[in-house]
């Protein structure tokens, strides 16, 4: 008897879905849900992939959202989901999209937790991942009196003592921008050497911003009532609020697999309609250039959703979509 050679377990292939959607939206934050809502209003069959890894899931309030200022960001998303549920052509699934490709017809094949979903268009609203300071009790305070966005939460810093965590040269500009509101600012490099040049240091000195190149070990106080930051040597730096700017990493795995163009700053290149450099692929939210605000993300999602739906005018589309009307441009150009 001839023995079989063993090469390890057989590869696991994704289960193929028999349903073709007009559009797949990856991400269910403000950008993704807004895009899905407008696709739904064009009666396009849409699947929304929700990893539930929302950037603001630990944040108490999201300010500046028209008609809901401030809003509990998770309540805002729950309301948006309830609104979306009334559209019969939209389906939301929990899971993580890991791979994407195209079949011979040009449709997108998206793998979500081992199952392949097929769609004629793709909207990426995958968001970013923030890098946090390594400070004890950080997450006891994050989203209540520790923030990453001066534009979002600078108003609450007015007249207060602020600590800013960071060490890159960019932290100088970040800290100086906080002087629009804060009474005093101390930059704590969390044990790193400040990476800025002499001109950055001088700008901080000239504007009364203290630079402390020491390790922050703990936040002192209860959530919503920060008192100070304890340094490695035992010194307490008084602070009523803290901000940080270390790094944030756009989730671009799917975009990179498709070959989408990326800016030098790590964002997806999009046109005025939210379309990327790859035909049929749209993007919205924090992975695109511009202000990273919930209100802006929702607006970009609306643009991408309408543009995505409009790109399918006159096309038969997925099995779950109603019969389409004509493409007005094609009809009028005859």
C-alpha positions in Angstrom: 0.0 0.0 0.0 1.4 3.4 -1.0 1.4 5.9 1.8 -0.1 9.3 1.3 2.2 12.3 1.7 0.8 14.7 4.3 1.0 18.4 3.7 -1.1 19.6 6.6 -4.9 20.4 6.7 -6.7 21.2 3.5 -7.2 24.9 2.9 -10.5 26.4 4.1 -12.4 28.1 1.4 -15.1 30.7 2.1 -18.7 29.6 1.7 -20.1 31.2 -1.4 -23.3 33.2 -1.0 -25.9 32.7 -3.8 -27.2 36.3 -3.3 -25.7 39.2 -5.2 -26.2 42.6 -3.6 -26.1 45.9 -5.4 -23.7 47.2 -2.8 -21.7 46.0 0.2 -20.9 48.7 2.9 -18.1 47.8 5.2 -18.4 49.6 8.5 -21.4 50.7 10.5 -20.3 53.9 12.0 -21.8 57.3 11.0 -20.3 57.1 7.5 -21.3 53.5 6.8 -24.9 53.8 8.1 -25.3 57.1 6.2 -24.2 55.5 2.9 -26.4 52.5 3.5 -29.4 54.8 4.2 -29.1 56.5 0.9 -28.5 53.3 -1.0 -31.7 52.1 0.6 -33.6 55.2 -0.5 -32.6 54.3 -4.0 -34.0 50.9 -3.3 -30.7 49.2 -3.9 -30.1 45.8 -2.2 -27.3 46.5 0.3 -25.4 44.4 2.9 -23.8 46.3 5.7 -20.9 44.6 7.5 -20.6 45.7 11.2 -17.5 44.7 13.1 -18.8 46.7 16.1 -15.3 48.3 16.5 -16.5 51.9 16.5 -13.9 54.5 17.2 -16.1 56.4 19.7 -17.5 53.3 21.5 -15.9 54.5 24.8 -16.8 58.1 24.4 -19.6 59.6 26.5 -20.5 62.5 24.1 -20.1 63.3 20.5 -20.5 67.1 20.0 -21.5 69.3 17.1 -23.9 66.8 15.4 -26.7 69.0 14.0 -29.9 68.5 16.1 -28.1 66.3 18.6 -25.5 68.4 20.3 -24.0 66.7 22.2 -25.0 63.2 21.4 -24.2 59.8 23.0 -22.4 58.3 20.0 -23.7 54.8 20.6 -27.3 56.1 21.0 -26.8 58.0 17.8 -25.8 54.8 16.0 -28.7 52.8 17.6 -31.1 55.4 16.3 -29.6 55.3 12.8 -29.8 51.5 12.9 -33.5 51.7 13.8 -34.1 54.1 11.0 -32.3 51.8 8.6 -34.3 48.8 9.7 -37.4 50.2 8.0 -35.9 49.7 4.5 -36.5 46.2 3.3 -33.6 46.1 0.8 -30.9 46.5 3.5 -29.4 43.7 5.6 -26.9 44.3 8.5 -24.6 41.5 9.5 -22.2 41.3 12.4 -18.7 40.2 11.4 -15.3 41.2 10.1 -14.5 41.6 6.4 -11.1 40.0 5.9 -10.5 39.7 2.2 -11.9 41.1 -1.0 -11.4 40.4 -4.7 -13.3 40.4 -8.0 -14.8 37.6 -10.0 -14.8 37.4 -13.8 -17.8 39.6 -14.2 -16.2 42.4 -12.1 -18.4 41.9 -9.1 -16.7 42.2 -5.7 -16.3 39.0 -3.5 -16.1 40.0 0.1 -15.2 37.4 2.8 -17.0 38.0 6.1 -16.2 35.6 8.9 -15.6 32.7 6.4 -18.6 33.5 4.2 -18.3 35.1 0.8 -20.6 38.0 -0.1 -21.0 39.1 -3.7 -21.8 42.8 -4.6 -21.7 45.0 -7.6 -20.4 48.0 -5.7 -18.3 48.4 -2.6 -18.4 51.3 0.0 -15.5 51.3 2.5 -16.2 53.0 5.8 -13.8 51.1 7.9 -12.5 53.9 10.1 -9.3 54.2 12.0 -7.6 52.8 15.1 -6.1 55.2 17.6 -2.8 54.5 19.5 -3.3 55.2 23.2 -0.9 56.4 25.8 0.4 53.6 28.1 -0.8 55.1 31.3 -2.5 53.4 34.2 -6.3 54.1 34.5 -6.3 55.6 31.0 -9.5 53.9 30.0 -11.2 54.8 33.3 -11.1 58.4 31.9 -11.0 58.1 28.1 -14.1 59.6 26.6 -15.1 61.5 29.7 -12.2 63.8 30.5 -9.4 62.4 28.2 -9.8 63.0 24.4 -8.0 62.7 21.1 -9.7 65.5 19.1 -9.2 69.2 20.0 -11.8 70.2 17.4 -14.4 67.9 19.0 -13.7 68.6 22.7 -11.7 71.8 22.8 -14.8 73.8 23.9 -14.9 71.8 27.1 -11.3 72.7 27.8 -12.0 76.5 28.0 -10.3 78.0 31.0 -9.0 74.7 32.3 -5.6 73.0 33.0 -4.7 70.6 30.3 -2.2 67.8 29.8 -1.3 66.7 26.3 0.3 63.3 25.8 2.6 62.9 22.8 6.2 63.2 21.6 6.4 63.7 17.9 7.1 67.1 16.4 3.4 67.4 15.5 2.5 67.5 19.2 3.8 71.1 19.3 1.2 72.3 16.8 -1.4 70.1 18.5 -0.7 71.7 21.9 -0.6 75.2 20.5 -4.0 74.7 18.9 -5.4 74.0 22.4 -4.5 77.5 23.5 -7.7 78.5 21.7 -9.4 77.3 24.8 -7.1 76.1 27.6 -5.9 78.2 30.5 -2.6 76.2 30.8 -1.0 73.3 28.9 1.6 70.8 29.8 3.0 68.4 27.2 4.0 65.0 28.7 6.1 62.8 26.4 5.4 59.6 28.3 9.0 58.9 28.8 10.1 59.5 25.2 12.5 62.2 24.0 10.6 65.0 22.2 11.2 64.5 18.5 10.7 68.2 17.5 13.3 70.6 16.5 14.6 73.6 18.4 12.0 75.8 16.7 9.2 73.5 18.1 10.6 73.7 21.6 11.0 77.5 21.3 7.4 77.9 20.1 6.2 76.0 23.1 8.3 78.2 25.4 7.2 81.4 23.8 3.5 80.5 24.3 3.9 79.3 27.9 3.4 75.6 27.1 5.4 73.4 29.5 7.3 70.4 28.0 7.9 67.4 30.4 10.0 64.6 29.1 9.0 62.1 31.7 7.0 58.9 32.0 3.3 59.3 32.9 2.4 56.3 35.1 -1.2 57.0 36.1 -4.2 59.3 35.9 -5.5 60.5 39.3 -9.2 61.2 40.0 -12.4 59.6 39.1 -14.0 59.4 35.6 -15.2 62.8 34.6 -13.2 64.5 37.4 -9.6 64.2 36.5 -7.3 65.8 39.0 -3.7 65.2 37.9 -1.2 63.0 36.1 1.3 61.1 38.2 4.8 61.0 36.7 7.4 58.2 37.3 9.3 60.3 39.8 6.2 60.9 41.8 5.4 64.4 40.7 1.8 65.3 40.1 0.9 67.5 37.1 -2.4 69.2 37.8 -4.9 68.5 35.0 -8.6 68.8 34.6 -8.6 67.4 31.1 -6.1 65.5 29.0 -5.7 65.1 25.3 -3.4 62.8 23.3 -2.0 62.7 19.8 0.3 59.7 19.2 -0.8 57.9 16.0 -4.0 56.7 14.3 -4.0 53.9 11.8 -6.6 53.8 9.0 -8.1 50.4 8.4 -7.0 50.0 4.8 -6.5 46.3 4.4 -9.4 45.9 1.9 -8.5 49.0 0.0 -4.9 47.8 -0.3 -6.0 44.4 -1.6 -8.0 46.1 -4.3 -5.1 48.4 -5.2 -6.8 51.7 -4.2 -4.5 54.8 -4.3 -3.5 56.1 -0.9 -2.3 59.6 0.1 1.1 60.3 1.8 -0.9 60.8 5.0 -2.4 57.3 4.8 -5.9 58.2 3.6 -7.8 56.9 0.6 -7.7 59.1 -2.5 -11.4 59.9 -3.4 -13.0 62.2 -5.8 -15.9 64.6 -5.1 -18.3 61.7 -5.2 -16.4 59.6 -2.7 -15.1 57.2 -5.5 -11.7 55.8 -5.0 -9.1 55.2 -7.8 -10.7 51.8 -8.3 -13.9 51.8 -10.3 -16.9 50.7 -8.3 -15.2 51.3 -4.9 -16.3 54.2 -2.8 -15.1 55.4 0.6 -16.3 57.7 3.4 -15.5 58.7 6.9 -12.1 58.9 8.7 -10.2 56.8 6.1 -10.7 59.7 3.6 -8.9 63.1 3.8 -10.4 66.0 5.9 -11.8 66.6 9.3 -12.4 63.5 11.4 -15.8 64.4 12.9 -18.9 62.3 13.2 -21.0 65.0 11.4 -18.5 65.1 8.5 -18.4 61.3 8.3 -22.2 61.2 8.0 -22.1 63.8 5.3 -19.3 61.9 3.4 -21.3 58.7 3.8 -24.4 60.4 2.2 -22.3 61.5 -0.8 -20.8 58.1 -1.3 -24.1 56.3 -0.9 -25.9 58.5 -3.4 -23.0 58.4 -5.9 -22.8 54.6 -5.5 -26.5 54.2 -6.1 -26.5 56.6 -9.0 -23.7 54.6 -10.7 -26.1 51.7 -11.0 -28.8 53.6 -12.8 -30.3 51.6 -15.6 -28.6 48.4 -14.4 -30.6 45.4 -13.4 -28.6 45.0 -10.2 -28.9 42.3 -7.5 -31.7 39.9 -7.1 -33.1 41.8 -4.2 -33.5 45.1 -6.0 -36.7 46.3 -7.7 -36.6 46.7 -11.5 -34.6 49.8 -12.2 -35.7 52.9 -14.1 -33.8 54.0 -17.2 -30.4 55.8 -17.0 -31.5 59.4 -17.8 -28.2 60.3 -19.4 -28.2 57.3 -21.7 -31.8 57.9 -22.7 -31.4 61.7 -23.4 -28.2 61.2 -25.4 -29.9 59.0 -28.1 
